[in-house]
Amino acid sequence: MRFRTLTPALLLAASAFTPAMGATLTASAFDHAVAAGQTTFDLSLDGTTHHIGRLDRVDIEIEGPDGAAGAMFTAHADGRPATIVRLGQDIDLTFDDETTARDPGAAVSGMARRMPAHAANDVLPGAENGDDAARDDGRPGEGLNVYVFLHENARERDHAKFLNWYLTWWFSEMKRHIVPGKHVRVFLKDAVPGLTDMKMNDGTMNDHLNWVRLRAVDHLRHREGDLPGMSRFILVVGPVPSSWLSGALGAAFGRAAIVSNTANRHVVAHELGHTLGATHADSKMFPCASSMADNYFGILSCRAYTEKNRQNIRNYLKDRL
Ligand SMILES: [Zn+2]
């Protein structure tokens, strides 16, 4: 089973951050600083030198598509809250308050455009799909495994940037505030036939969610045997499939979720939240949109759940992790 060997490799990476072969000069300098236990240093990225402070590793296990281990950090960069991802040869620094880089609404108008990050049938009736979440949540104590599949139409080539944009702060919240002490792992996958090249214009949203679940389980069982612990599967697509309800940018049911990378930064946390017991009813919109709130372009994401939704997720995971 592959993750049995993943853990020691990642622990090794955590204890002595050995510079990766072929890594860029910047990545090597970063690795050396981390290995030396430095939390404050200067880092040159794309021709700009950033002053990094308060570097703090998020206790999460990461595997990239090529099997390389990665690491996530929270930090301050030039005095602003930021997150850093190291993966393979890459390093990415993203500021917490960055919103525009992937915001297609920004080019449309100055007005906030209401685009719900979920469909009306976000939570689907179980009969058709068969809600396998409760049944297949694995053995308690094995941790939570999040499998992220990158559809080829999402064009997510910079994997460190992708993880940093959508997931570092989510994992940080999970590990530091929701389920501290529990194992949480993320596996980034691409080039999975039948899944990352799925025909998104065939079928309905329900079909798509079903296919994600079935094909992910099939792929992982074929590759890795029985799935240990809880597993959640999320497919990241580019354009919203034409058969989806107007306005939907993501969907979730049971253990499976789909998001469009045209949505706000909290769309992944939103749909994963649905698979872990969080609700719209316990979200908030002001002064920023919490992770289970609708996706309003122009309103800053809190990049966090409300305390009520944190408690909902804790309750949901209590007997499962
Ligand atoms: Zn929703």
Residues whose N, C-alpha, C, O or C-beta is under 5 A from the ligand:
A	BS01	ZN	A117 H118 D122
